Amino acid sequence: MTMQEQTEMLRQIWQQMVAMDKSLNARMDRLDARMDKLDQRLDSIDAKLDTKADNARMDRFESRMQRNFERIELRLVVIDGRLDDLDDRVLRIEEHLGFTPPKPTS
């Protein structure tokens, strides 16, 4: 593989990482907005439950919510792993090509 082909492969991987980062950020923003709405709905439910306590129903609701949060967390772990894999691939290519990786900006 020529240097030009390797450079192009690195460029394509970098573009994929940038696109995935933008996509993940947009998805996280949508998730945050949905979570805010869910919090508002939960606050409303809490207010209603103050006057009518239905423990069994609330326990089922909490269990369902917990399962949903666990599913979301698992999905985020998978996404994070994919980003780590892409980052590792780019790092190996950069090292192979003798590039100095850019300093992370925080």
N, C-alpha and C positions, 0 to 999 in steps of 0.2 A: 504494500500500500504506500503510495507516494505521500510526501509531506502535505501536498495540496489536498489530497483526499482525506488525510487525517484531520487537517485543519477544517475542512468542510464538515466532516463528521462531528467534530467538536462544536462547530458553529450550530449545527442542526440540533445536537443534544442540548446546548445552551438555550436555543430558542424554545425547545420543548419544555425545559425547566421554567423559563420565564412565563410561558403560556400556562403551564400547570399552576404556577404560583398565583397568577392573576385569577385563574379559575377558582382555585382554592380560597383565595381572599374573598372573591365575590360570593362563593357558597357560604363561607363563614359569616359574612355580613348578612346574608339572607337568613341563615340559621339564628344569628343573634336577634334579628328582627322578629323571627317566629318565636324565639324563646321569650322575648319581651312581651309579646302578645299572650303567650301561654302564662307567663307570670301574672299578667293582669287578670286573665281568666281565673287563675288559681286564687288570687286575692278576692275576687268576686265570690268564688265558691266558698272560700273560708268565711267570708262575711255571712253568707247564707247558712253555713253549717254551725255558726255560733248560736243560732236560734233553733236549729234542728240537728241534733247529733244522730247520725246514722253510722255507727262505728263499723259495722261489717261492710257497708258500701264504701266507706272512706278507705278501709284497709285494701279492698280490691282496687280502688282507684290509685292508691299509693303504690301498690305492687305493679300495676300496669305502667305507671309513670316511671318507676324505678327500672323496669325492663326496657322501656323506651330510651331512658338515659344511658343505660348500659349498651344498648345497640348503637346509639350515636357515638359513644366513646370508642367502641370497637371499630367503627368505621373510620373515625379520626386516627386511630392507631394504624390502620391499614394505609390510609393516605399518607401519614407521616413516614411509614416504612418505605412507601414508594418514593417519596421525596428523598429520603436518605439514600436509597439505591441509586437514584439519578445523580445525586451529589457525589456519591462514591465513584460512579462511572466517569463523571466529568473530571474529578480529581485525578483518577488514574490516567486519563487521556492527557490532562495538563502536565502531569509528571512525566509521562512518556514523551511528550513533545517538548519538554523543558520549559514550559510556561510557569510563571509564578502566579499562583491563584490570587485574585483580588482580595484585599482585606475586607472582612465583613463590616458592614455599616450597621450601627445600632442607633 
